[in-house]
Amino acid sequence: MHINDLLKQAVVRGASDLHIMAGVAPLLRINGELTSLNFPLFTADNTLELARQILNTEKLNVLEQFGEVDLSTECQGLGYFRVKKLIGSSLVPGTQLVNLLLKAETPLVKM
């Protein structure tokens, strides 16, 4: 699975947030309410793979060192998304990535 597939679902459904956590299916926040997507429960490996799809080496190192990282990412054709909180206990495969929260973001106007 690719992170862009989940972001597309979030945009189509008008979600403000996408929550990804090991042990549960992906969640969308729509009008303040959390709604589960019809996906299998994510494993620690699933969450780690999704994180690696949006993190470069520098950000992976920050996550590994501090257990948390903030950044923005772009999904072609859908817009920009802020990774509000990415928390992990370790980047060792099999450990739980606690929370990946993506929020739709308005891009800055380039001048």
N, C-alpha and C positions, 0 to 999 in steps of 0.2 A: 504494500500500500504506500502511496505517496502522500505527503502532507498536503499537496495541492488538491487532492481529491476531497479531503476533509474541509479545506478552506472553501472550495466550491459549494459544498453542502451548506456551510455557514452563510455564505452570501445569498444563495438561492432562498434560504429559509428566513433571511432577514435577522440573523443572529448578531448580537453585539460581541459575544465572546465564544471561543472554542476552548473547552477544557479537555486535556488529555492526561490520563492518569493510569498507571498500571492497576489492574484489578477491576476496572469498570470499562464499559463502552464509552466512546467519546460523547461528551456532553456539549450542547449548545445552550447559551443563555438567550432566550427570546422573550422580549417584554418582561425582563426580570425573573423569568422562570427557567429553571434548568430542564432541558429535554434531552433524553438519551437518543442517540442515533442507533439505527438498526444494524449494528456491527457486533461481532463477537467481542468478548471482554479482552482488553489489551493486556499483554504481558509486559514485564519489564523490558524484554528484548524489543517488543513493538515500540514502546515509548522511546527507548534509546535510539532506535533506527530513525524514527521521525525527528528526533532532536538533531541527529547527525545530518539530516537532509537540509537543515537550515543554518547549521553552525559551521563556520570556517574553523581552521586549526586554532587561531587565536582565541576565538570564543569557546571552543572546546577546552582549551587550557584554562581559561578563566573559570568555566563551570567546574572543572576538575579541582582547581585550587581553592575556590571560594564556595562551591556548592550552589551558586546562583549566577545568573547572567540576564541582562536586558539588551534587546536589540530590535531592529525592524527587519522585515523581509518582504519581498515582492512576489506576488503570484501573478504571472503574466495574464493579462486580460481581466483580472479581478481587482487588482489594487494592491495597496500596501497594508501590512499588518504589523502591529507592535507585539512583540513577545514580551508581555508584561512581567511575567515571572517564569523562570525556568529553574527549577530546583532539583538537584540530584544528589544522592548520597555518595555516588561514585560513578565513574564511567566504565567500570568493570562490567562486562556483559553479565546479565543475570541479577544485577542490583536494580532496585526500584527507582525509576525516575518519578519523583513524587507528583509534579504538576507542571504542565506546559499550558500556559494561558495566552491565547492569541486574540487580539482585539483589532477590529477594522480601524484603519487610520486614514485620515485625509492627508494626501500628499502635499508637500509644500510647493508653492508656485515657483518655478525656476525663472529667474530674471536674467 
